[in-house]
Amino acid sequence: MDSYDIAIIGGGIIGGSIAFELAQQKLRVVVLDRQQPGREASWAAAGMLAPVSETPESDSMIALAKASFALYPEFIAAIESASGKSVEFRRCGTLHLFFTPEGEAERDRMLAALRGCAIRAEALPLKDAQRIEPALNAAARAAVWLPDEAAVDPRLLTEAVLAAAARSGAEIRAGAAVTSLVREGGRVRGVFTEGEKIPAKSVIAAAGCFSSSIEGLARYAPTRPVRGQMIALRARNSPLRCILRSHRGYLVPRNDGRALAGSTLEDAGFEKSVTPSGMQQILAAAVELAPSLADAAIVETWAGLRPDTPDHLPVLGPADIEGLLIATGHYRNGILLAPVTAKLLREWIVDGRTSLDVAPFSPFRFLAEKRRAGI
């Protein structure tokens, strides 16, 4: 029976990035995915890389996101070099548009929040915004330009990450659904799949919204699925040059001329179907941002399941069982947070400490809440 240094549960962008980082350290790594690796939330994402959203969250989340964003150029270079694949990383910038009568006031509030987070942003007159992106709606009341924001194709990136991990020595297994942990002598010694016991010195839970369904993990990672529907459009004229965003939705350009439009936030359980109401919501926001897309071709529709947590923050770090680490619950930021998550897990495993303060993301926060509630 093969024994590994690390068993990673989940083969999406998070699990794959951790596998690549640890395999680079010459550790024996196996990635176990319940289906085809990379086909869940990572495959469904739009790929916007925005270190601070239009509504900044906690200070700790901002620091984590900014740290990961800063790692991205190096991360992309390493993945493309190791895999031999392009991931279509584009530092194209974002125009955030406001359409309500209070648009200028909303713009000013956003600018203050972004500048408070040390994010480069500026208010633009509409004529200047149109020079950056001619397709934008001239009826917008105000615009904010975020020149440093970027985009990546998550499907290409996840495929490249998994290939880079495999080329670095990690073993990637499809159709290996982990059911529970192997515990011996007060520590984790591996995992059980539906048909096999897989010994490992350490286990990393990175199974997204499915993490809580694995026996023994829900107390550390109480994840739940949040459905997001998406549409890929192909304009009949010039493709978009930059990301367009509003409070209602967004458009992310791809190198092949498509524009990805999204997205919904729905409590629909594990149901990944698309719905007429979801499609209507996304298309209305897309056409409001870029009216020329009203006659665009719809080339693909799909839905994915984001891994949410009770406080909407990721779960990162060791559990109270020796040998068990958690890396899940990235919600809407899995693509963005992949580089820093991989770095932190490598630091925990190799160095026993991390270079960033990650206490706010500890799995212990949920155990403490249960103790306070008397559960």
Beta strands, then each sheet from edge to edge (+ up, - down):
strand 1: 4-9
strand 2: 29-32
strand 3: 48-49
strand 4: 94-98
strand 5: 122-124
strand 6: 142-146
strand 7: 150-151
strand 8: 171-173
strand 9: 178-184
strand 10: 187-193
strand 11: 197-205
strand 12: 224-234
strand 13: 243-245
strand 14: 250-253
strand 15: 258-262
strand 16: 297-308
strand 17: 315-318
strand 18: 324-328
sheet 1: 8+ 2+ 1+ 11+ 10- 9+
sheet 2: 8+ 2+ 1+ 11+ 18+ 17-
sheet 3: 3+ 7-
sheet 4: 5+ 6- 4+ 13+ 14- 15+ 12- 16+
end
